[in-house]
Structure formats: structure tokens, C-alpha cells
Amino acid sequence: MDFSISPELEELRQRTAHFIREKIIPLERDQRQFSPHESEAFRRFLNGLAAQSGLLAPHMGRQWGGLGLDHRGKAIVFEAAGYSVLGPLAMHISAPDEGNMHLLEQIASEQQKQRWLKRMANGEIRTCFAMTEPHPGAGSDPSMLQTSARVVGDHYEITGRKWLITGAQGASACIVMARDEEHGGNATMFLIPMNSSGLKIEREIDTLDEGFAGGHSVLTFDKVRAEFSDILGEAGQGFRYAQIRLAPARLTHCMRWLGAAQRAHDIAVDYARKRQAFGKRLGEHEGIGFFLADNVMDLHQARLVIWHTAWVLDQGGKAREESSMAKVICSEAIWRVVDRSLQTLGGLGITSDVIVSRIMREARAFRIYDGPSEVHRWSLARTALKQEARG
């Protein structure tokens, strides 16, 4: 297993870090990002800065204007981008668009790529991924999918309700998972315009985090028309395609939030060097020193796990179990790092004078997105028990 970094990739890491430090971090307090009227224009402004530096959608193939990074390349660049809460948005590698672009590149028809992917890759449009449903529909258990798709004449009609759909506000297209009555109730993915008749954003949900363009919404589908040409990939294969998207997407979440955790740690270390308490620097007190040491170990462990899983994916492995392990290990390690960093900062940590409190709000949600830790543990335990039985 080769963990060496090529000179070209090292140069790209440094270029990304310089871009984030010089161009993006100074904009973190810009209020346009929170304005419903200005946030989309602000995103495009950030994308323009990234494009000028040759860093827009670097994960995409070169034919789409990207850098064609493999998963190990993403690990380096996405971590550097995640050092700012605005970095992934600026470089157009934030969820859900990053995962949607990866999926379309893998399974979309040439017509769909020209209609949607080309515009996604250059930041012209955003998209959303509508799979999660309110009770009693699908959440961590996709078999509970309630949204239905049935053939009516020369087209499908999609009916159902989705919730916690990231990026729906302002999105141009939606990938929707529906139970296909024509294919034995198996799931089919459709790629449809957000302005389709019968598709409504019921409401935007107020959530703990605030770092995703378009927020999180409830969507209703009332006999939404979908053409046969809107099917993404093959009909009845939606659950299989979801894994094509979800395994790499879990890992890229880890990469981005690792950068944020590193930022929180760096701020805490800098403070611990300067702050005096009880006759010596704060970091020289054993309690705080142990916090920082544990941070270093958690960051190191998370980075190794990410690199190992990226290597498996680059070798052509499906990495379903590896991505589940990475999601749990990294999300919990990152949470511990951010929590210790905030504790080290004391009163300063809970203020907006430093970015750590915002990183904490974002990082806490990571333990739930793309499957809560408990669901991944349950899945891994089932696999372990099957292996034990075979042994």
C-alpha cells in the first residue's frame, strides 16, 4: 500500500491550502452566505474564485473541466479545502453535488450528461438527492421506501414525500429514488427538473448546521411526470446505484470534515501557546496538553483510515464495509477533536470570535448524515456474525 504523495499532488495540496488561506478564510464572516436572496450569488462568486485558481470541481474528469483526481488525490485536496467552512462550497466539492456528479459520471446517459452534468461541473447549477423520507418511509433502512413510480401511458408518475433533502432550495434538478411498480417494487432513480409540475418544496427545515447551500427541505411529489429518458441508469437498479454514490460520498465527507477538525485543533494549539494561566502557558498544564495529544492521535488515525479506504476504492474495490468503518471512526474522532479544541479555548470557544463553535455545529451532524454511527455498527456486526458462522 503506497501512501507516498507525488510532487504534482503535493503542489496541488499547497496550491489549495494557499487558496483557502488567502481567498476563502477572509470571507467566512460574509453575511451573504446566510441570506436567502444573496446566498446563490455568493456561491457563484466563490466558485469564480476557485475557477480562477484552477480548483473548481477538481474531482471531475478532465473532459468536464476537472482534474480527474482519484480517491487518494481527493483525500489530499478535500482535506485542504475543508480547512475553511466555505472551502468545499467554493471549490464545488460539497454534498450533495459532489456525490451527484460522481454518480452521473458513472451511470448517466450521454444526453443526461450534456443536459445536466456539464452544467453541474462548471458550477452553473446545483442539484439535490431525494432518498430520505419521513416516518414511516425510508431512512437508514432503504427497504422502507414509500415514494412510488408507476407507468401512465408513455411516462412515469412519481408520488411521495421526502424530507431532510439537502440543497433543494435553488437546485435545478433532483435525483429521486422511487419504488418502481413496473419492476417488482425495486427502486428506480429518476433525474428530473426541480420545476416539474407537482414537485413542491413544502418547507425548509431549521437544522443545527448551516454549511450546505440550499439548506435541508421537505419535498412533495404529486404525480410528478418523469419521462423514460429521465431514468438514471437502468430501471429497478436504484438501490445498487445508491451504493455507487454512497460509499465514496461517506469517504469524501470524512475528508472535508477532517480539514475542519484540523483547523479547530490548530486554533486550540495556537491559543494554548499564548494563554497564560496559573503561572505558565495553558498548553503546559497536563490536562490541556493531553487534550492536544489526543487530538493529534485522532487526526492521525482518521487520516490513515481515509487513505486506506481511498486506496481500496482506487484498486477497484467496492469498499462498502470499509466506508462504513471510515464513516464511524472518522466522524467520532473528528467530533472528539473539535470538542477538545473548544474546551481548550474555554469561554472564547463558545463565541463567534473564533470559527470553532461553528465547526462544532457542522461536525455534530456528521455523526448522523449518510447513516448514523449506530446503523453502521449494526451492519458491521451482522457481517462479523456471518463470518463467524462460516468459520
C-alpha positions in Angstrom: 0.0 0.0 0.0 1.7 3.2 -1.2 1.0 6.3 0.9 3.6 8.4 -0.9 2.5 11.7 -2.5 3.6 12.6 -5.9 5.3 16.0 -6.5 2.3 17.1 -8.6 -0.2 16.2 -5.9 2.0 17.9 -3.2 2.0 21.1 -5.4 -1.8 20.8 -5.7 -2.2 20.4 -1.9 -0.1 23.5 -1.3 -2.0 25.5 -4.0 -5.3 24.5 -2.5 -4.1 25.4 1.0 -2.9 28.8 -0.2 -6.2 29.4 -2.0 -8.2 28.6 1.1 -6.0 30.7 3.4 -5.7 33.7 1.2 -9.0 33.9 -0.6 -11.7 31.9 1.3 -11.0 32.2 5.1 -11.2 36.1 4.9 -14.8 35.6 3.6 -16.1 33.3 6.4 -17.9 36.2 8.1 -19.6 37.4 4.9 -23.3 37.6 5.7 -24.3 36.9 2.1 -23.9 33.2 2.7 -26.9 33.3 5.1 -29.2 35.5 3.0 -31.9 33.7 1.1 -31.6 36.4 -1.6 -27.8 36.6 -1.9 -26.5 33.1 -1.0 -26.7 31.7 -4.5 -24.9 34.7 -6.0 -22.3 34.4 -3.2 -21.8 30.7 -4.1 -21.2 31.7 -7.7 -18.7 34.3 -6.6 -16.8 31.7 -4.6 -16.9 29.3 -7.5 -15.4 32.1 -9.7 -12.5 32.5 -7.3 -11.9 28.7 -7.4 -12.1 28.7 -11.2 -9.5 31.4 -11.4 -7.2 29.3 -9.3 -7.9 26.2 -11.4 -9.6 24.5 -8.4 -13.3 24.3 -9.4 -14.7 20.7 -9.2 -11.2 19.1 -9.2 -12.8 15.6 -8.6 -14.4 15.7 -12.1 -12.9 14.2 -15.2 -10.8 16.5 -17.4 -13.5 16.3 -20.1 -15.8 18.2 -17.7 -13.2 20.7 -16.6 -11.9 19.0 -13.5 -8.5 17.5 -12.6 -9.5 13.8 -12.8 -8.4 13.1 -9.2 -8.5 9.6 -7.9 -9.7 8.9 -4.4 -6.3 9.4 -2.9 -6.0 12.7 -4.7 -9.4 13.7 -3.3 -8.2 12.8 0.2 -5.4 15.4 -0.1 -7.3 18.2 -1.8 -10.6 17.8 0.0 -9.0 17.9 3.4 -7.2 21.1 2.4 -10.5 22.6 1.2 -12.3 21.6 4.4 -9.9 23.8 6.4 -12.4 26.5 5.8 -16.2 26.1 6.3 -16.6 27.7 2.9 -13.9 25.8 1.2 -15.9 22.8 -0.2 -18.7 25.2 -1.3 -16.2 27.4 -3.1 -14.5 24.5 -4.9 -17.8 22.9 -5.7 -17.0 19.7 -3.8 -19.7 19.9 -1.2 -22.5 17.5 -0.7 -24.8 16.7 -2.3 -23.4 17.9 -5.6 -20.1 16.3 -5.3 -21.7 12.8 -4.9 -24.3 13.5 -7.5 -21.6 14.5 -10.1 -19.7 11.3 -9.3 -22.9 9.2 -9.8 -23.8 10.9 -13.1 -20.3 10.5 -14.4 -20.6 6.8 -13.7 -24.2 5.9 -14.9 -25.9 8.8 -16.7 -26.7 8.6 -20.4 -24.8 10.9 -22.7 -27.9 13.0 -23.1 -28.2 13.4 -19.3 -24.5 14.3 -19.1 -24.8 17.0 -21.7 -28.1 18.4 -20.2 -27.1 18.2 -16.5 -23.6 17.1 -15.7 -21.8 19.7 -17.9 -23.6 22.5 -16.2 -23.1 20.9 -12.7 -19.4 20.6 -13.3 -18.9 24.3 -14.1 -21.0 25.4 -11.1 -23.8 26.8 -13.3 -26.4 24.7 -11.4 -26.9 22.8 -8.2 -28.8 19.5 -7.6 -30.2 17.5 -4.8 -30.6 13.8 -3.9 -34.1 12.8 -2.7 -34.0 9.4 -1.0 -34.8 10.0 2.8 -38.4 10.1 3.8 -40.4 10.9 6.9 -41.9 8.2 9.0 -42.9 5.5 8.0 -40.7 5.8 5.0 -37.1 5.1 4.2 -34.3 6.5 6.3 -31.3 4.3 7.2 -33.5 1.3 6.1 -34.0 1.8 2.3 -36.3 -1.1 2.1 -39.0 1.1 3.7 -39.1 3.3 0.6 -42.7 4.7 0.2 -42.4 7.0 -2.7 -43.8 5.2 -5.8 -43.3 5.5 -9.5 -45.8 3.9 -11.9 -46.1 4.0 -15.7 -49.0 6.0 -17.1 -49.2 5.8 -20.8 -45.8 7.0 -22.2 -44.3 8.2 -18.9 -44.0 7.6 -15.2 -45.8 9.4 -12.4 -43.9 9.8 -9.1 -45.9 10.3 -5.9 -44.5 10.6 -2.4 -42.8 12.8 0.2 -39.1 13.3 1.0 -37.5 15.1 3.9 -34.1 16.4 5.0 -33.2 16.8 1.4 -30.0 18.8 1.2 -29.6 21.6 -1.3 -33.2 21.5 -2.6 -33.7 25.3 -2.3 -32.2 26.8 -5.5 -31.5 23.4 -7.1 -32.1 22.9 -10.8 -32.5 19.2 -10.8 -33.3 16.4 -8.4 -32.3 12.7 -8.3 -35.2 11.0 -6.8 -35.5 7.4 -5.6 -38.9 5.7 -6.0 -40.3 2.3 -5.8 -40.9 1.2 -9.3 -44.2 -0.8 -9.7 -43.1 -1.9 -13.2 -40.0 -3.6 -11.8 -41.3 -5.6 -8.9 -41.2 -2.7 -6.4 -37.5 -2.3 -6.8 -36.1 1.2 -6.6 -35.5 3.3 -9.7 -33.6 6.6 -9.8 -35.0 9.5 -11.9 -33.2 12.7 -12.7 -35.9 15.4 -13.1 -36.1 19.2 -13.2 -37.0 20.8 -9.9 -39.6 23.0 -11.7 -41.5 19.9 -12.7 -45.3 20.2 -12.2 -46.4 18.6 -8.9 -42.9 18.9 -7.3 -43.0 21.3 -4.4 -40.7 22.4 -1.6 -43.1 22.1 1.3 -40.8 23.8 3.8 -37.2 24.4 4.7 -36.1 22.7 7.9 -34.3 24.6 10.6 -31.2 22.4 11.4 -28.2 22.5 13.7 -25.8 23.0 10.8 -25.7 25.8 8.2 -22.9 25.0 5.8 -24.9 23.5 2.9 -26.1 25.5 0.0 -29.8 25.3 -0.2 -30.3 24.0 3.4 -32.5 21.0 4.1 -36.0 20.7 2.9 -39.2 18.7 2.8 -40.3 17.8 -0.8 -43.7 16.6 -2.0 -44.2 14.7 -5.3 -47.8 14.8 -6.5 -48.0 12.7 -9.7 -44.8 14.3 -11.0 -44.2 13.4 -14.6 -40.9 11.6 -15.4 -40.0 10.6 -19.0 -38.4 7.2 -19.7 -35.4 9.2 -20.7 -35.3 10.7 -17.1 -34.4 7.2 -15.7 -30.9 7.4 -14.3 -29.1 4.2 -15.3 -31.4 1.2 -15.6 -34.9 0.9 -14.1 -35.1 -1.2 -11.0 -31.4 -0.7 -10.1 -31.8 2.2 -7.8 -30.6 0.5 -4.6 -27.4 -0.7 -6.4 -26.7 2.7 -7.8 -27.2 4.2 -4.3 -24.2 2.2 -3.1 -22.2 3.5 -6.1 -22.9 7.0 -4.8 -22.9 6.5 -1.0 -19.7 4.6 -0.4 -17.4 7.2 -1.9 -19.6 10.0 -0.6 -19.2 8.8 3.0 -15.5 9.0 2.5 -15.4 12.5 1.0 -17.5 13.6 4.0 -14.6 12.3 6.1 -12.0 14.1 4.0 -13.8 17.5 4.2 -14.5 17.4 7.9 -11.0 16.2 8.7 -9.8 19.5 7.3 -12.3 21.3 9.6 -11.1 19.3 12.6 -7.5 20.2 11.8 -8.5 23.9 11.7 -10.1 23.6 15.2 -7.1 21.9 16.6 -4.7 24.4 15.1 -6.7 27.3 16.7 -6.6 25.5 20.0 -2.8 24.9 19.8 -2.2 28.5 19.0 -4.3 29.6 21.9 -2.6 27.1 24.3 0.8 28.5 23.3 -0.2 32.1 24.1 -2.7 32.0 27.0 -1.2 32.2 30.5 -2.9 30.6 33.5 -1.6 29.7 37.0 1.9 30.8 36.2 2.5 29.0 32.9 1.3 28.6 29.4 -2.1 26.9 29.1 -0.6 24.1 27.0 1.9 23.2 29.7 -0.9 22.2 32.0 -1.2 18.4 31.8 -5.0 18.4 31.3 -4.8 20.7 28.2 -1.6 19.1 27.0 -3.3 15.7 27.0 -6.3 17.2 25.1 -3.9 18.3 22.3 -2.0 15.0 22.3 -5.3 13.1 21.9 -6.2 15.4 19.1 -3.0 14.6 17.3 -3.7 10.9 17.6 -7.3 11.1 16.5 -6.4 13.2 13.5 -3.6 10.8 12.6 -5.9 7.8 12.9 -8.7 9.4 10.8 -6.2 10.3 8.1 -4.8 6.8 7.9 -8.4 5.3 7.7 -9.3 7.7 4.9 -6.1 6.9 3.0 -6.7 3.1 3.4 -10.3 3.3 2.2 -9.3 5.6 -0.7 -6.7 3.0 -1.7 -9.3 0.2 -1.7 -11.5 2.3 -3.9 -8.7 3.2 -6.3 -7.9 -0.5 -6.6 -11.4 -1.1 -7.8 -12.8 -2.5 -4.5 -16.5 -1.8 -3.6 -15.3 -0.7 -0.1 -18.9 -0.8 1.4 -17.7 -2.1 4.7 -14.5 0.0 4.6 -16.6 3.1 4.0 -18.9 2.2 6.9 -15.9 1.8 9.2 -14.4 5.0 7.9 -17.6 6.9 8.5 -17.9 5.8 12.1 -14.2 6.1 13.0 -13.7 9.5 11.4 -17.0 11.1 12.4 -16.4 10.2 16.0 -12.7 11.1 16.0 -13.4 14.4 14.4 -16.1 15.2 16.9 -13.7 14.4 19.8 -11.0 16.7 18.2 -13.5 19.6 17.8 -14.9 19.1 21.3 -11.5 19.1 23.0 -10.4 22.1 20.9 -13.4 24.1 22.1 -12.8 23.0 25.7 -9.2 24.2 25.4 -10.4 27.6 24.2 -12.7 27.9 27.2 -15.1 30.9 27.0 -13.5 32.0 23.7 -14.6 28.7 22.2 -18.3 29.3 22.5 -18.1 32.8 20.9 -18.2 33.7 17.3 -14.8 35.4 17.7 -13.3 32.0 16.5 -14.7 29.6 14.0 -14.6 26.6 16.3 -18.2 26.8 17.6 -19.5 26.8 14.0 -17.2 23.8 13.2 -18.7 22.0 16.2 -22.3 22.5 14.9 -21.3 21.2 11.5 -19.3 18.3 12.8 -22.0 17.1 15.2 -24.4 16.5 12.3 -21.7 14.4 10.6 -22.4 11.5 13.0 -25.9 11.3 11.6 -25.5 12.1 7.9 -25.0 9.2 5.5 -26.0 6.8 8.2 -25.8 7.2 12.0 -22.9 5.5 13.7 -25.3 3.0 15.3 -26.6 1.8 11.9 -23.1 1.3 10.6 -22.1 -0.6 13.7 -25.2 -2.8 13.4 -24.4 -3.5 9.8 -20.8 -4.4 10.6 -21.9 -6.6 13.5 -24.1 -8.6 11.1 -21.2 -9.1 8.7 -19.0 -10.2 11.6 -21.6 -12.7 12.8 -22.0 -14.2 9.3 -18.2 -14.6 9.1 -18.2 -16.2 12.5 -20.9 -18.7 11.4 -18.9 -19.6 8.2 -15.8 -20.1 10.3 
